Amino acid sequence: MTAWEHRTVVVGRGRRADTTPGDWQVDFGDGEVLVGLQTVLDYYGSRGWELVTLLPQSWAATSGQFGPWDITQYRAVFKRATPGSAGSGR
């Protein structure tokens, strides 16, 4: 059976002075920043991670209580097979 490891990543709208405001980005704690959704997907994909889902993490109503909604963050969920795990063949 294949064993999986998972990673969740918050992808938010850029607020840093050195990036374009509103660009989707991942801001790592060590100062590294991935700017642009395609860059984020390419970064994790090149390391063997497969995107499972992209869910709204936080949002705000932009016009009145009932929307329309402006999503400010997404939670990306990735998976990849753990080293040494093998498929079950089923």
N, C-alpha and C positions, 0 to 999 in steps of 0.2 A: 504494500500500500504506500502511496506517496504521502510523505509528511510535508506540511506547509508551515512556513513562517509568514507572519503578517506585519505590516507596518502601516501606521496611519500618519498622515501629514496634513497640517492645516495650510491651505492655500488662500491667501488673503489679498485684498487690494493694497497696492503699494502706497506707503506713506512716507518713505524715506526721501531725503532731499536729493540723493544721488540716483534716484530712479524716477521713471515717468509716473506721475500720480495716476492711480487707477489701474496700472498694470497688475495682473495677477502675479504673485510671487510667493516663494517660500523663503523665510528669513531664519537661517540657522543661528544658534546661540553663539557660534564662534565668529560671527561677522560675515560669513559667506551668504550670498543671496542669489537665488535663482529667479530671474525675471522673465515672465511670459509663461503661459500655460503649456505651450509646446515645449519650451525648455525644461520645465518641470517633468513632463511626461518622458521626454528623451533622456533626461538624467537618470530617472529610476529605471526606465526600460533598458538602458545600456548596462545596468547593473543586475539584470535578471528579474526585476520586479514587474509584475503584470498588474495593471489597473483593474480592480474588481468593481469599484463603484466611486462615484463622486457625488457627495451629498451636501446640501446646504447646511452650513454650520451656524451662521448667524445672518440675520436679515433685519431690515427696517422698512416700515411703510413710508413711501416717498410722497404719497398724496392722500392724506386722511388715514383713518384707522384701518381700513380694509384694503389698502394697496392703491396702486400697484406696488409690488415689493422690489426692493433693491438688495440683492444678496451681497454681503460684504466679505464672507468667508465660506470656503468649502472644506469639507474633510474628505481627503482622498484616501482610499483603502487599497493597498497593494498586497500581493502575495507572490511567493516564489517557493519552489521546492527546496527543502533543506538538503544540504550536501549529503550524499550517500543514500537518499531515499529513492526507491524504485517504484515504478507503476505496478499496479496489481494485474494489468493485462485485461481488465474487464471493461 
